[in-house]
Amino acid sequence: MPEKNNSDKVRLNFEVTPDLRDELKALQKRTKSVSVAEVFRRALALLDMVTSHVQSGGTLSLKYKDGREEVLRLL
């Protein structure tokens, strides 16, 4: 398999609404990401992990401070 380097990049351009742009910027700040591109990379990694887990029969749940647990049925 050929070795990849940082020059092997592809530029993607797409339009978003101002609300989505603001949401992305807020996520960037909240996650201390260096860029919106990093927000996308992290989001894609999380989506990949969750979909793989669910497709293999697992579940995804949130546990609240008060001990309640909620199974998420997102995907």
Distance bins in CASP14 RR format, pairs under 12 A and 6 or more apart:
PFRMAT RR
TARGET T0000
AUTHOR 0000-0000-0000
RMODE 2
METHOD distances of the structure
MODEL  1
2 8 0 0 0 0 1 0 0 0 0 0 0
4 10 0 0 0 0 0 1 0 0 0 0 0
9 37 0 0 0 0 0 1 0 0 0 0 0
10 37 0 0 0 0 0 1 0 0 0 0 0
11 37 0 0 0 0 0 1 0 0 0 0 0
12 36 0 0 0 0 0 1 0 0 0 0 0
12 37 0 0 0 0 1 0 0 0 0 0 0
12 40 0 0 0 0 1 0 0 0 0 0 0
12 41 0 0 0 0 0 1 0 0 0 0 0
12 44 0 0 0 0 0 1 0 0 0 0 0
13 37 0 0 0 0 0 1 0 0 0 0 0
14 20 0 0 0 0 0 1 0 0 0 0 0
14 21 0 0 0 0 0 1 0 0 0 0 0
14 24 0 0 0 0 0 1 0 0 0 0 0
14 36 0 0 0 0 0 1 0 0 0 0 0
14 40 0 0 0 0 0 1 0 0 0 0 0
15 21 0 0 0 0 1 0 0 0 0 0 0
16 22 0 0 0 0 1 0 0 0 0 0 0
16 23 0 0 0 0 1 0 0 0 0 0 0
16 24 1 0 0 1 0 0 0 0 0 0 0
16 25 0 0 0 0 0 1 0 0 0 0 0
16 36 0 0 0 0 1 0 0 0 0 0 0
16 40 0 0 0 0 0 1 0 0 0 0 0
17 23 0 0 0 0 1 0 0 0 0 0 0
17 24 0 0 0 0 0 1 0 0 0 0 0
18 24 0 0 0 0 0 1 0 0 0 0 0
18 25 0 0 0 0 0 1 0 0 0 0 0
19 25 0 0 0 0 0 1 0 0 0 0 0
19 26 0 0 0 0 0 1 0 0 0 0 0
20 26 0 0 0 0 0 1 0 0 0 0 0
20 27 0 0 0 0 0 1 0 0 0 0 0
20 36 0 0 0 0 0 1 0 0 0 0 0
20 39 0 0 0 0 0 1 0 0 0 0 0
20 40 0 0 0 0 0 1 0 0 0 0 0
21 27 0 0 0 0 0 1 0 0 0 0 0
21 28 0 0 0 0 0 1 0 0 0 0 0
21 36 0 0 0 0 1 0 0 0 0 0 0
21 39 0 0 0 0 0 1 0 0 0 0 0
22 28 0 0 0 0 0 1 0 0 0 0 0
22 29 0 0 0 0 0 1 0 0 0 0 0
22 36 0 0 0 0 0 1 0 0 0 0 0
23 29 0 0 0 0 0 1 0 0 0 0 0
23 30 0 0 0 0 0 1 0 0 0 0 0
23 36 0 0 0 0 0 1 0 0 0 0 0
23 39 0 0 0 0 1 0 0 0 0 0 0
23 43 0 0 0 0 0 1 0 0 0 0 0
24 30 0 0 0 0 0 1 0 0 0 0 0
24 31 0 0 0 0 0 1 0 0 0 0 0
24 33 0 0 0 0 1 0 0 0 0 0 0
24 35 0 0 0 0 0 1 0 0 0 0 0
24 36 1 0 1 0 0 0 0 0 0 0 0
24 37 0 0 0 0 0 1 0 0 0 0 0
24 38 0 0 0 0 0 1 0 0 0 0 0
24 39 1 0 1 0 0 0 0 0 0 0 0
24 40 0 0 0 0 1 0 0 0 0 0 0
24 42 0 0 0 0 0 1 0 0 0 0 0
24 43 0 0 0 0 1 0 0 0 0 0 0
25 31 0 0 0 0 0 1 0 0 0 0 0
25 33 0 0 0 0 0 1 0 0 0 0 0
25 35 0 0 0 0 0 1 0 0 0 0 0
25 36 1 0 0 1 0 0 0 0 0 0 0
25 39 0 0 0 0 1 0 0 0 0 0 0
26 33 0 0 0 0 0 1 0 0 0 0 0
26 36 0 0 0 0 0 1 0 0 0 0 0
26 39 0 0 0 0 1 0 0 0 0 0 0
27 33 1 0 0 1 0 0 0 0 0 0 0
27 35 0 0 0 0 0 1 0 0 0 0 0
27 36 0 0 0 0 1 0 0 0 0 0 0
27 38 0 0 0 0 1 0 0 0 0 0 0
27 39 1 0 1 0 0 0 0 0 0 0 0
27 40 0 0 0 0 1 0 0 0 0 0 0
27 42 0 0 0 0 1 0 0 0 0 0 0
27 43 0 0 0 0 1 0 0 0 0 0 0
27 46 0 0 0 0 0 1 0 0 0 0 0
28 34 0 0 0 0 1 0 0 0 0 0 0
28 35 1 0 0 1 0 0 0 0 0 0 0
28 36 1 0 1 0 0 0 0 0 0 0 0
28 37 0 0 0 0 1 0 0 0 0 0 0
28 38 1 0 0 1 0 0 0 0 0 0 0
28 39 1 0 1 0 0 0 0 0 0 0 0
28 40 0 0 0 0 0 1 0 0 0 0 0
28 41 0 0 0 0 0 1 0 0 0 0 0
28 42 0 0 0 0 0 1 0 0 0 0 0
28 43 0 0 0 0 0 1 0 0 0 0 0
29 35 0 0 0 0 0 1 0 0 0 0 0
29 36 0 0 0 0 0 1 0 0 0 0 0
29 38 0 0 0 0 0 1 0 0 0 0 0
29 39 0 0 0 0 1 0 0 0 0 0 0
30 39 0 0 0 0 1 0 0 0 0 0 0
30 42 0 0 0 0 0 1 0 0 0 0 0
31 38 0 0 0 0 1 0 0 0 0 0 0
31 39 1 0 0 1 0 0 0 0 0 0 0
31 40 0 0 0 0 0 1 0 0 0 0 0
31 41 0 0 0 0 0 1 0 0 0 0 0
31 42 1 0 0 1 0 0 0 0 0 0 0
31 43 0 0 0 0 1 0 0 0 0 0 0
31 46 0 0 0 0 0 1 0 0 0 0 0
32 38 0 0 0 0 1 0 0 0 0 0 0
32 39 0 0 0 0 0 1 0 0 0 0 0
32 42 0 0 0 0 0 1 0 0 0 0 0
33 39 1 0 1 0 0 0 0 0 0 0 0
33 40 0 0 0 0 1 0 0 0 0 0 0
33 41 0 0 0 0 1 0 0 0 0 0 0
33 42 1 0 0 1 0 0 0 0 0 0 0
33 43 0 0 0 0 1 0 0 0 0 0 0
34 41 0 0 0 0 0 1 0 0 0 0 0
34 42 0 0 0 0 0 1 0 0 0 0 0
35 41 0 0 0 0 1 0 0 0 0 0 0
35 42 0 0 0 0 0 1 0 0 0 0 0
36 42 0 0 0 0 0 1 0 0 0 0 0
36 43 0 0 0 0 0 1 0 0 0 0 0
37 43 0 0 0 0 0 1 0 0 0 0 0
37 44 0 0 0 0 0 1 0 0 0 0 0
38 44 0 0 0 0 0 1 0 0 0 0 0
38 45 0 0 0 0 0 1 0 0 0 0 0
39 45 0 0 0 0 0 1 0 0 0 0 0
39 46 0 0 0 0 0 1 0 0 0 0 0
40 46 0 0 0 0 0 1 0 0 0 0 0
40 47 0 0 0 0 0 1 0 0 0 0 0
41 47 0 0 0 0 0 1 0 0 0 0 0
41 48 0 0 0 0 0 1 0 0 0 0 0
42 48 0 0 0 0 0 1 0 0 0 0 0
42 49 0 0 0 0 0 1 0 0 0 0 0
43 49 0 0 0 0 0 1 0 0 0 0 0
43 50 0 0 0 0 0 1 0 0 0 0 0
44 50 0 0 0 0 0 1 0 0 0 0 0
44 51 0 0 0 0 0 1 0 0 0 0 0
45 51 0 0 0 0 0 1 0 0 0 0 0
45 52 0 0 0 0 0 1 0 0 0 0 0
46 52 0 0 0 0 0 1 0 0 0 0 0
46 53 0 0 0 0 0 1 0 0 0 0 0
46 60 0 0 0 0 0 1 0 0 0 0 0
46 74 0 0 0 0 0 1 0 0 0 0 0
46 75 0 0 0 0 0 1 0 0 0 0 0
47 53 0 0 0 0 0 1 0 0 0 0 0
47 54 0 0 0 0 0 1 0 0 0 0 0
47 55 0 0 0 0 0 1 0 0 0 0 0
47 60 0 0 0 0 0 1 0 0 0 0 0
47 74 0 0 0 0 1 0 0 0 0 0 0
47 75 0 0 0 0 1 0 0 0 0 0 0
48 54 0 0 0 0 0 1 0 0 0 0 0
48 55 0 0 0 0 0 1 0 0 0 0 0
48 75 0 0 0 0 0 1 0 0 0 0 0
49 55 0 0 0 0 0 1 0 0 0 0 0
49 56 0 0 0 0 0 1 0 0 0 0 0
49 58 0 0 0 0 0 1 0 0 0 0 0
49 60 0 0 0 0 1 0 0 0 0 0 0
49 75 0 0 0 0 0 1 0 0 0 0 0
50 56 0 0 0 0 0 1 0 0 0 0 0
50 57 0 0 0 0 0 1 0 0 0 0 0
50 58 0 0 0 0 1 0 0 0 0 0 0
50 59 0 0 0 0 0 1 0 0 0 0 0
50 60 1 0 1 0 0 0 0 0 0 0 0
50 61 0 0 0 0 0 1 0 0 0 0 0
50 72 0 0 0 0 1 0 0 0 0 0 0
50 73 0 0 0 0 0 1 0 0 0 0 0
50 74 1 0 0 1 0 0 0 0 0 0 0
50 75 1 0 0 1 0 0 0 0 0 0 0
51 57 0 0 0 0 0 1 0 0 0 0 0
51 58 0 0 0 0 0 1 0 0 0 0 0
51 60 0 0 0 0 1 0 0 0 0 0 0
51 74 0 0 0 0 1 0 0 0 0 0 0
51 75 1 0 1 0 0 0 0 0 0 0 0
52 58 0 0 0 0 1 0 0 0 0 0 0
52 60 0 0 0 0 0 1 0 0 0 0 0
52 75 0 0 0 0 0 1 0 0 0 0 0
53 59 0 0 0 0 1 0 0 0 0 0 0
53 60 1 0 0 1 0 0 0 0 0 0 0
53 61 0 0 0 0 0 1 0 0 0 0 0
53 72 0 0 0 0 0 1 0 0 0 0 0
53 74 0 0 0 0 0 1 0 0 0 0 0
53 75 0 0 0 0 1 0 0 0 0 0 0
54 60 1 0 0 1 0 0 0 0 0 0 0
54 61 0 0 0 0 0 1 0 0 0 0 0
54 71 0 0 0 0 0 1 0 0 0 0 0
54 72 0 0 0 0 1 0 0 0 0 0 0
54 73 0 0 0 0 1 0 0 0 0 0 0
54 74 0 0 0 0 1 0 0 0 0 0 0
54 75 1 0 1 0 0 0 0 0 0 0 0
55 75 0 0 0 0 1 0 0 0 0 0 0
57 75 0 0 0 0 0 1 0 0 0 0 0
58 71 0 0 0 0 0 1 0 0 0 0 0
58 72 0 0 0 0 0 1 0 0 0 0 0
58 73 0 0 0 0 0 1 0 0 0 0 0
58 75 0 0 0 0 0 1 0 0 0 0 0
59 69 0 0 0 0 0 1 0 0 0 0 0
59 70 0 0 0 0 0 1 0 0 0 0 0
59 71 1 0 1 0 0 0 0 0 0 0 0
59 72 1 0 0 1 0 0 0 0 0 0 0
59 73 0 0 0 0 1 0 0 0 0 0 0
59 74 0 0 0 0 0 1 0 0 0 0 0
59 75 0 0 0 0 0 1 0 0 0 0 0
60 69 0 0 0 0 0 1 0 0 0 0 0
60 70 0 0 0 0 1 0 0 0 0 0 0
60 71 1 0 0 1 0 0 0 0 0 0 0
60 72 1 0 1 0 0 0 0 0 0 0 0
60 73 0 0 0 0 1 0 0 0 0 0 0
60 74 1 0 0 1 0 0 0 0 0 0 0
60 75 0 0 0 0 1 0 0 0 0 0 0
61 67 0 0 0 0 0 1 0 0 0 0 0
61 68 0 0 0 0 0 1 0 0 0 0 0
61 69 1 0 1 0 0 0 0 0 0 0 0
61 70 1 0 0 1 0 0 0 0 0 0 0
61 71 1 0 1 0 0 0 0 0 0 0 0
61 72 1 0 0 1 0 0 0 0 0 0 0
61 73 0 0 0 0 0 1 0 0 0 0 0
61 74 0 0 0 0 0 1 0 0 0 0 0
62 68 0 0 0 0 1 0 0 0 0 0 0
62 69 1 0 0 1 0 0 0 0 0 0 0
62 70 1 0 1 0 0 0 0 0 0 0 0
62 71 0 0 0 0 1 0 0 0 0 0 0
62 72 1 0 0 1 0 0 0 0 0 0 0
62 73 0 0 0 0 0 1 0 0 0 0 0
62 74 0 0 0 0 0 1 0 0 0 0 0
63 69 1 0 1 0 0 0 0 0 0 0 0
63 70 0 0 0 0 1 0 0 0 0 0 0
63 71 0 0 0 0 0 1 0 0 0 0 0
63 72 0 0 0 0 0 1 0 0 0 0 0
64 70 1 0 0 1 0 0 0 0 0 0 0
END
